[in-house]
Amino acid sequence: MLFADQVGDRPVRVRLLGDDILVIRDGDAIRAMDNRCPHRGVPLSYGNKQFPGTISCVYHGWTFDLENGELKAAITDGPTSPICGKVVQPVYPVQVRLGMVWIFVGDGEEPPPIDDQLPEELVDNPAALGVRIQPRAGNWRFACENGYDEGHAKYLHRTALWRLFKAMPVWNTTKIVKRGRWIY
């Protein structure tokens, strides 16, 4: 999981569905592209932003446009390099929702609308996210599940100060109800 406030001007490497992806902030936008430089295979996340809106490979200075992946410069070849404009690095659509970075790595030209895939409770109530999910917590679904998983509080947090003054039953029964497109 990657939170938007963890992404800055320095590249961050993430592994998503077996793919190494570079994530970096480009002005107000967050960009994602394949992390392997097509020239010699060096991770682009070792590189840096030599020019606005680009990422340059640390090995030979191949410089890619962060928005469309086009090779803009091959620094070691000089300004008249014939390779420029002929190489395109794969980029991934990125959206930020609920303070998290969502990267589409699926097939097709257009990613499906992300808001249709997020639980309504999170989208409609952003305050719920700030309380439950902390950076590096793992999959957001686990954190959301804790909202209705009373069992973990009774066991994991049994020695917490707030539990010492709050009586809790040892076990409970949970009722699952289908509402809309989700089961609760």
C-alpha positions in Angstrom: 0.0 0.0 0.0 1.2 3.5 -0.8 -0.2 6.7 0.6 -0.1 9.8 -1.5 1.8 11.7 1.2 4.6 9.1 0.9 5.2 10.1 -2.7 7.6 13.0 -3.4 10.1 14.1 -6.0 12.3 11.1 -5.4 11.2 7.8 -7.1 9.6 5.1 -5.0 9.7 1.5 -6.1 6.5 -0.6 -5.5 5.8 -4.2 -6.5 2.3 -4.7 -7.8 1.0 -8.0 -9.2 4.6 -9.1 -9.9 5.5 -5.9 -11.7 8.1 -3.4 -10.5 6.7 0.1 -10.8 8.2 3.5 -10.2 5.9 6.0 -8.5 6.9 9.7 -8.3 5.2 13.1 -7.8 5.1 15.3 -10.9 3.8 18.7 -9.7 0.3 18.0 -8.3 0.0 14.6 -10.1 1.4 11.2 -9.1 2.8 9.2 -12.0 3.6 5.5 -12.3 5.7 3.8 -15.0 7.6 0.5 -15.5 10.6 0.5 -13.3 13.0 -1.1 -15.8 14.9 1.1 -18.2 14.7 -0.4 -21.6 18.3 0.5 -22.4 20.2 -1.7 -19.9 17.5 -2.9 -17.5 18.6 -0.7 -14.6 15.7 0.2 -12.2 14.5 3.7 -13.0 13.7 4.2 -9.3 17.5 4.6 -8.8 17.3 7.7 -11.1 16.2 11.2 -10.5 14.4 14.2 -12.0 17.0 16.0 -14.1 14.3 18.0 -15.9 10.8 18.9 -14.8 8.2 16.2 -15.7 10.8 13.6 -16.4 12.8 10.8 -14.8 16.4 10.1 -15.9 18.1 6.7 -15.6 21.1 6.7 -13.4 23.1 4.5 -15.7 23.2 6.3 -19.1 20.8 9.2 -18.5 17.9 8.0 -20.7 15.2 10.5 -19.8 11.5 9.7 -20.0 8.5 11.9 -19.9 6.6 10.9 -16.8 3.1 11.5 -18.3 3.4 9.5 -21.5 6.7 7.5 -21.1 8.3 8.9 -24.3 12.1 9.0 -24.4 12.9 12.7 -24.4 16.7 12.6 -24.1 19.6 10.2 -24.1 22.0 12.4 -22.1 25.2 10.4 -22.9 24.4 10.6 -26.6 24.0 14.3 -26.7 21.2 16.6 -27.8 21.0 15.2 -31.3 20.5 11.5 -30.3 18.5 9.7 -33.0 16.9 7.4 -30.4 14.8 10.2 -28.8 11.1 9.9 -29.6 11.5 6.3 -30.8 11.3 4.5 -27.4 8.3 4.6 -25.1 8.4 3.4 -21.5 5.1 1.8 -20.3 3.1 4.1 -17.9 0.2 3.2 -15.7 -2.9 5.3 -15.0 -2.9 6.6 -11.4 -5.7 8.0 -9.2 -5.6 9.2 -5.6 -8.6 8.4 -3.5 -8.9 8.5 0.3 -5.2 9.5 0.5 -4.0 6.3 -1.2 -2.4 5.8 -4.6 -4.3 3.5 -6.9 -2.4 2.2 -9.9 -4.2 0.4 -12.8 -2.1 -2.4 -14.2 -4.9 -4.3 -16.0 -5.6 -4.9 -19.6 -7.5 -2.4 -21.7 -6.9 1.3 -22.6 -9.1 2.8 -19.9 -9.2 1.7 -16.3 -12.6 1.1 -14.8 -13.9 3.9 -12.6 -12.2 3.4 -9.2 -15.1 4.9 -7.2 -17.3 2.0 -8.4 -14.8 -0.5 -6.8 -14.3 1.2 -3.4 -16.6 0.4 -0.5 -19.3 3.1 -0.2 -18.5 3.5 3.5 -15.0 4.6 2.7 -15.9 6.9 -0.1 -18.8 8.5 1.7 -17.1 8.8 5.1 -13.4 9.8 4.7 -13.1 10.2 8.5 -13.4 6.4 8.8 -10.2 6.0 6.9 -8.0 8.3 9.0 -8.9 6.4 12.1 -8.5 2.9 10.8 -5.6 2.9 8.2 -2.1 3.9 9.1 0.8 4.0 6.6 2.5 0.6 6.1 -0.5 -1.2 7.6 -0.8 -3.5 4.6 -3.9 -4.2 2.5 -6.6 -1.6 3.1 -9.2 -4.3 3.2 -7.7 -5.7 6.4 -7.9 -2.3 8.1 -11.5 -1.9 7.0 -12.4 -5.3 8.2 -11.2 -4.3 11.7 -14.2 -1.9 11.8 -16.6 -4.8 12.3 -14.1 -7.5 13.6 -14.8 -7.2 17.4 -12.9 -10.4 18.0 -9.5 -8.8 17.3 -10.2 -6.1 19.9 -11.1 -8.6 22.6 -7.9 -10.6 22.0 -5.2 -8.4 20.5 -6.0 -5.3 22.5 -7.0 -7.1 25.8 -4.1 -5.4 27.7 -4.7 -1.9 26.3 -5.4 0.8 28.8 -8.8 1.6 27.2 -9.8 -2.0 27.7 -9.1 -2.0 31.4 -12.1 0.3 32.1 -14.5 -1.1 29.4 -16.3 -4.5 30.0 -16.4 -6.6 26.8 -18.0 -10.0 26.3 -15.7 -12.9 25.5 -17.6 -13.7 22.4 -20.4 -12.4 20.2 -22.6 -13.2 17.2 -22.2 -11.2 14.0 -25.1 -10.8 11.5 -24.2 -10.5 7.8 -26.6 -8.3 5.8 -26.5 -7.7 2.0 -26.9 -4.0 1.1 -26.5 -2.7 -2.4 -23.6 -4.4 -4.1 -21.8 -5.3 -0.9 -22.3 -7.9 1.9 -22.0 -6.6 5.5 
